[in-house]
Amino acid sequence: MGTAIGTALITAVAFGVLARADWDAAFTASFAVITVIVLIAMGIGIADMRRRTPEEPSRG
């Protein structure tokens, strides 16, 4: 589901920019959106790792 939403979002950005500019601008805007999405996902992952507490080792 996430992949479908991401694909639709990137395609919408590309063609939305293409309606007002050229392909170079459309690809640039699409890659900028991809970069933002990846950075957000990385931030969520880091926050999740920091929030977890290390588990105690099992005793036997």
DSSP file (Angstrom, degrees, kcal/mol; ACC not computed):
  #  RESIDUE AA STRUCTURE BP1 BP2  ACC     N-H-->O    O-->H-N    N-H-->O    O-->H-N    TCO  KAPPA ALPHA  PHI   PSI    X-CA   Y-CA   Z-CA
    1    1 A M     >        0   0    0      0, 0.0     4,-2.1     0, 0.0     5,-0.2   0.000 360.0 360.0 360.0 -43.3    0.0    0.0    0.0
    2    2 A G  H  >  +     0   0    0      1,-0.2     4,-2.5     2,-0.2     5,-0.2   0.877 360.0  52.3 -62.7 -37.5    2.8    2.4    0.9
    3    3 A T  H  > S+     0   0    0      2,-0.2     4,-2.7     1,-0.2    -1,-0.2   0.904 108.5  50.4 -65.7 -40.8    4.5    1.7   -2.5
    4    4 A A  H  > S+     0   0    0      2,-0.2     4,-2.3     1,-0.2    -2,-0.2   0.906 112.1  46.9 -64.3 -41.7    1.3    2.5   -4.4
    5    5 A I  H  X S+     0   0    0     -4,-2.1     4,-2.5     2,-0.2    -2,-0.2   0.921 113.3  49.0 -65.8 -43.3    0.8    5.8   -2.5
    6    6 A G  H  X S+     0   0    0     -4,-2.5     4,-2.6     2,-0.2     5,-0.2   0.912 111.5  48.9 -62.7 -43.2    4.5    6.7   -3.1
    7    7 A T  H  X S+     0   0    0     -4,-2.7     4,-2.3     1,-0.2    -1,-0.2   0.920 112.9  47.5 -62.8 -43.6    4.3    5.9   -6.8
    8    8 A A  H  X S+     0   0    0     -4,-2.3     4,-2.3    -5,-0.2    -2,-0.2   0.897 112.7  49.5 -64.2 -40.5    1.1    7.9   -7.2
    9    9 A L  H  X S+     0   0    0     -4,-2.5     4,-2.3     2,-0.2    -2,-0.2   0.931 112.6  45.5 -65.5 -46.4    2.6   10.9   -5.3
   10   10 A I  H  X S+     0   0    0     -4,-2.6     4,-2.5     1,-0.2    -2,-0.2   0.903 114.1  49.3 -65.7 -40.9    5.8   11.0   -7.2
   11   11 A T  H  X S+     0   0    0     -4,-2.3     4,-2.6    -5,-0.2     5,-0.3   0.905 110.3  51.1 -64.2 -41.2    4.0   10.7  -10.5
   12   12 A A  H  X S+     0   0    0     -4,-2.3     4,-2.2    -5,-0.2    -2,-0.2   0.904 111.3  47.9 -63.1 -41.0    1.6   13.4   -9.6
   13   13 A V  H  X S+     0   0    0     -4,-2.3     4,-2.5     2,-0.2     5,-0.3   0.939 111.9  50.3 -63.9 -46.0    4.5   15.7   -8.7
   14   14 A A  H  X S+     0   0    0     -4,-2.5     4,-2.3     1,-0.2    -2,-0.2   0.940 116.6  38.7 -60.0 -49.5    6.3   15.0  -11.9
   15   15 A F  H  X S+     0   0    0     -4,-2.6     4,-1.4     2,-0.2    -1,-0.2   0.804 112.8  57.1 -76.0 -27.1    3.3   15.6  -14.2
   16   16 A G  H  < S+     0   0    0     -4,-2.2     4,-0.4    -5,-0.3    -1,-0.2   0.916 113.1  40.3 -65.5 -42.3    2.1   18.6  -12.1
   17   17 A V  H >X S+     0   0    0     -4,-2.5     4,-1.8     1,-0.2     3,-1.4   0.878 110.6  59.2 -71.6 -37.7    5.5   20.3  -12.6
   18   18 A L  H 3< S+     0   0    0     -4,-2.3    -1,-0.2    -5,-0.3    -2,-0.2   0.811  96.3  62.4 -62.1 -29.4    5.6   19.2  -16.2
   19   19 A A  T 3< S+     0   0    0     -4,-1.4    -1,-0.3     1,-0.2    -2,-0.2   0.763 117.8  28.1 -65.7 -23.6    2.4   21.0  -16.9
   20   20 A R  T <4 S+     0   0    0     -3,-1.4    -2,-0.2    -4,-0.4    -1,-0.2   0.544 131.7  12.5-113.1 -11.9    4.1   24.3  -16.0
   21   21 A A  S  < S-     0   0    0     -4,-1.8     2,-0.1     1,-0.1     0, 0.0  -0.636  85.9 -71.9-145.4-161.0    7.8   23.5  -16.9
   22   22 A D     >  -     0   0    0     -2,-0.2     4,-1.9     1,-0.0     3,-0.1  -0.367  49.5 -92.3-100.7-178.6   10.0   21.1  -18.7
   23   23 A W  H  > S+     0   0    0      1,-0.2     4,-2.9     2,-0.2     5,-0.3   0.846 121.1  59.7 -64.4 -34.6   11.1   17.5  -18.0
   24   24 A D  H  > S+     0   0    0      1,-0.2     4,-2.2     2,-0.2    -1,-0.2   0.930 108.6  43.8 -59.4 -45.4   14.3   18.7  -16.2
   25   25 A A  H  > S+     0   0    0      2,-0.2     4,-2.6     1,-0.2    -1,-0.2   0.878 112.5  53.4 -67.1 -37.2   12.2   20.6  -13.7
   26   26 A A  H  X S+     0   0    0     -4,-1.9     4,-2.3     2,-0.2    -2,-0.2   0.928 111.7  44.2 -64.7 -45.1    9.8   17.7  -13.3
   27   27 A F  H  X S+     0   0    0     -4,-2.9     4,-2.6     2,-0.2     5,-0.2   0.895 113.0  52.2 -66.4 -38.9   12.5   15.2  -12.6
   28   28 A T  H  X S+     0   0    0     -4,-2.2     4,-1.9    -5,-0.3    -2,-0.2   0.930 111.7  45.5 -62.7 -45.3   14.2   17.6  -10.2
   29   29 A A  H  X S+     0   0    0     -4,-2.6     4,-2.2     2,-0.2    -1,-0.2   0.899 112.5  51.7 -65.0 -40.3   11.0   18.1   -8.3
   30   30 A S  H  X S+     0   0    0     -4,-2.3     4,-2.4     1,-0.2    -2,-0.2   0.927 110.9  46.7 -63.1 -44.8   10.3   14.4   -8.2
   31   31 A F  H  X S+     0   0    0     -4,-2.6     4,-2.3     1,-0.2    -1,-0.2   0.829 109.5  55.1 -68.2 -29.9   13.7   13.6   -6.8
   32   32 A A  H  X S+     0   0    0     -4,-1.9     4,-2.1    -5,-0.2    -1,-0.2   0.915 109.4  46.8 -66.1 -41.8   13.4   16.3   -4.2
   33   33 A V  H  X S+     0   0    0     -4,-2.2     4,-2.4     2,-0.2    -2,-0.2   0.902 111.2  51.6 -65.8 -40.9   10.1   14.7   -3.0
   34   34 A I  H  X S+     0   0    0     -4,-2.4     4,-2.5     1,-0.2    -2,-0.2   0.922 109.4  50.8 -60.0 -43.8   11.8   11.3   -3.0
   35   35 A T  H  X S+     0   0    0     -4,-2.3     4,-2.4     1,-0.2    -2,-0.2   0.907 110.3  48.9 -61.2 -43.1   14.6   12.7   -0.9
   36   36 A V  H  X S+     0   0    0     -4,-2.1     4,-2.4     2,-0.2    -1,-0.2   0.915 111.3  49.6 -63.8 -43.3   12.2   14.3    1.6
   37   37 A I  H  X S+     0   0    0     -4,-2.4     4,-2.4     1,-0.2    -2,-0.2   0.915 111.9  48.2 -62.9 -42.8   10.2   11.0    1.9
   38   38 A V  H  X S+     0   0    0     -4,-2.5     4,-2.5     1,-0.2    -1,-0.2   0.910 111.8  49.7 -64.9 -41.7   13.4    9.0    2.5
   39   39 A L  H  X S+     0   0    0     -4,-2.4     4,-2.3     2,-0.2    -2,-0.2   0.884 110.7  49.8 -65.0 -38.3   14.6   11.6    5.1
   40   40 A I  H  X S+     0   0    0     -4,-2.4     4,-2.3     2,-0.2    -2,-0.2   0.928 111.7  48.2 -64.3 -44.7   11.3   11.4    7.0
   41   41 A A  H  X S+     0   0    0     -4,-2.4     4,-2.2     1,-0.2    -2,-0.2   0.900 112.0  49.7 -63.1 -39.9   11.4    7.6    7.0
   42   42 A M  H  X S+     0   0    0     -4,-2.5     4,-2.5     2,-0.2    -1,-0.2   0.903 109.9  51.0 -65.8 -40.4   15.0    7.7    8.3
   43   43 A G  H  X S+     0   0    0     -4,-2.3     4,-2.4     2,-0.2    -2,-0.2   0.901 110.3  48.8 -62.6 -41.6   14.0   10.1   11.0
   44   44 A I  H  X S+     0   0    0     -4,-2.3     4,-2.2     2,-0.2    -1,-0.2   0.907 111.7  50.0 -64.4 -41.6   11.1    8.0   12.1
   45   45 A G  H  X S+     0   0    0     -4,-2.2     4,-2.2     2,-0.2    -2,-0.2   0.908 111.7  47.0 -63.5 -43.3   13.4    4.9   12.2
   46   46 A I  H  X S+     0   0    0     -4,-2.5     4,-2.2     2,-0.2     5,-0.2   0.915 112.1  50.6 -65.3 -42.7   16.1    6.7   14.2
   47   47 A A  H  X S+     0   0    0     -4,-2.4     4,-1.6     1,-0.2    -2,-0.2   0.892 110.5  50.1 -62.2 -38.7   13.5    8.0   16.7
   48   48 A D  H  X S+     0   0    0     -4,-2.2     4,-1.3     1,-0.2    -1,-0.2   0.904 110.2  49.5 -66.7 -41.2   12.0    4.5   17.0
   49   49 A M  H  < S+     0   0    0     -4,-2.2    -2,-0.2     1,-0.2    -1,-0.2   0.886 112.0  48.3 -65.4 -38.4   15.5    3.0   17.7
   50   50 A R  H  < S+     0   0    0     -4,-2.2    -1,-0.2     1,-0.2    -2,-0.2   0.811 108.0  55.1 -71.7 -29.9   16.3    5.6   20.4
   51   51 A R  H  < S+     0   0    0     -4,-1.6    -1,-0.2    -5,-0.2    -2,-0.2   0.802  90.8  87.7 -75.2 -29.1   12.9    5.2   22.1
   52   52 A R  S  < S-     0   0    0     -4,-1.3     3,-0.0    -5,-0.1     0, 0.0  -0.444  73.6-136.9 -72.7 143.5   13.4    1.4   22.6
   53   53 A T        -     0   0    0     -2,-0.1     2,-0.1     1,-0.0    -2,-0.1  -0.787  27.5-103.1 -98.0 144.3   15.2    0.3   25.7
   54   54 A P        -     0   0    0      0, 0.0     2,-0.2     0, 0.0    -1,-0.0  -0.415  38.7-120.6 -66.1 138.5   17.7   -2.5   25.5
   55   55 A E        -     0   0    0     -2,-0.1     3,-0.1     1,-0.1    -3,-0.0  -0.509  24.4-110.8 -79.7 147.4   16.4   -5.8   26.7
   56   56 A E        -     0   0    0     -2,-0.2    -1,-0.1     1,-0.1     2,-0.1  -0.502  40.2-102.0 -72.9 144.3   18.1   -7.6   29.6
   57   57 A P        -     0   0    0      0, 0.0    -1,-0.1     0, 0.0     2,-0.1  -0.395  40.9-106.7 -66.7 144.7   19.8  -10.8   28.6
   58   58 A S        -     0   0    0      1,-0.1     2,-0.8    -2,-0.1    -3,-0.0  -0.401  23.4-134.8 -72.6 150.2   18.0  -14.0   29.5
   59   59 A R              0   0    0      1,-0.1    -1,-0.1    -2,-0.1    -3,-0.0  -0.712 360.0 360.0-110.9  80.1   19.3  -16.0   32.4
   60   60 A G              0   0    0     -2,-0.8    -1,-0.1     0, 0.0    -2,-0.0   0.463 360.0 360.0  85.1 360.0   19.3  -19.6   31.4
